[in-house]
Amino acid sequence: MLERNQEAYAYFELASAILEVELGPEHERTLTASRNLLKAKRSVLNVKPEYKPLWSFAALNPMPKLAKKKKKGKKGKKKK
């Protein structure tokens, strides 16, 4: 439900390995963990995250006349 499928798969894999070592491969809880691992494996999708676009349109310059003008340098008296 939280869409954290890869994390769930890793935890089920770890739990299944621990239960198999501690309780044996035929124990009830080990078999349940193995079934959960298979379910998680089916639901894991290796997709890249989707990012929301920052802008959906190009922003126009609100003052196009000012952008085209060249700045003039200051002309004044030079210091001696």
VMD Tcl script that draws the C-alpha trace (Angstrom):
set ca {
  {0.00 0.00 0.00}
  {2.93 2.35 0.61}
  {4.47 1.42 -2.75}
  {7.73 0.44 -1.10}
  {7.87 -2.91 -2.86}
  {11.63 -3.22 -3.19}
  {12.10 -2.54 0.51}
  {9.43 -5.11 1.41}
  {11.09 -7.67 -0.87}
  {14.44 -7.14 0.87}
  {12.90 -7.58 4.32}
  {10.96 -10.71 3.30}
  {14.14 -12.17 1.82}
  {16.01 -11.52 5.06}
  {13.18 -12.93 7.21}
  {12.91 -16.04 5.06}
  {16.65 -16.71 5.33}
  {16.69 -16.24 9.11}
  {13.63 -18.41 9.69}
  {15.02 -21.15 7.46}
  {18.25 -21.26 9.45}
  {16.60 -21.05 12.87}
  {13.42 -23.10 12.40}
  {14.15 -25.24 9.36}
  {12.84 -25.21 5.81}
  {9.62 -27.14 6.61}
  {8.44 -25.01 9.53}
  {5.07 -23.28 9.25}
  {6.43 -19.75 9.67}
  {9.30 -20.38 7.25}
  {6.85 -21.49 4.58}
  {4.69 -18.42 5.21}
  {7.71 -16.14 4.88}
  {8.67 -17.90 1.64}
  {5.16 -17.40 0.23}
  {5.27 -13.71 1.20}
  {8.65 -13.45 -0.50}
  {7.20 -14.85 -3.72}
  {4.27 -12.41 -3.55}
  {6.63 -9.49 -3.00}
  {8.85 -10.67 -5.85}
  {5.87 -10.57 -8.23}
  {4.93 -7.04 -7.17}
  {8.40 -5.52 -7.42}
  {8.62 -3.38 -10.51}
  {11.94 -1.98 -11.58}
  {10.74 1.34 -12.87}
  {12.41 4.68 -12.65}
  {10.64 7.29 -10.54}
  {8.57 9.80 -12.44}
  {9.24 13.43 -11.80}
  {6.66 16.13 -12.17}
  {7.75 18.68 -14.78}
  {8.66 22.01 -13.28}
  {7.15 24.05 -16.09}
  {4.48 23.06 -18.55}
  {4.96 26.04 -20.86}
  {7.71 28.44 -21.83}
  {7.65 31.67 -19.87}
  {7.79 34.80 -22.01}
  {9.94 37.73 -21.08}
  {7.59 40.36 -19.57}
  {9.86 43.22 -20.67}
  {11.30 42.31 -24.08}
  {12.30 45.89 -24.92}
  {14.57 46.15 -21.89}
  {16.32 42.89 -22.68}
  {17.25 44.06 -26.19}
  {18.80 47.38 -25.13}
  {22.52 47.43 -24.60}
  {23.82 49.00 -21.47}
  {25.96 52.04 -21.98}
  {29.07 52.49 -19.95}
  {29.47 55.52 -17.72}
  {31.45 58.27 -19.33}
  {32.65 60.84 -16.99}
  {35.74 62.62 -15.88}
  {38.78 60.48 -15.45}
  {40.70 60.81 -12.24}
  {44.17 62.20 -12.60}
}
mol new
graphics top color blue
foreach p $ca { graphics top sphere $p radius 0.5 }
foreach p [lrange $ca 0 end-1] q [lrange $ca 1 end] { graphics top cylinder $p $q radius 0.2 }
display resetview
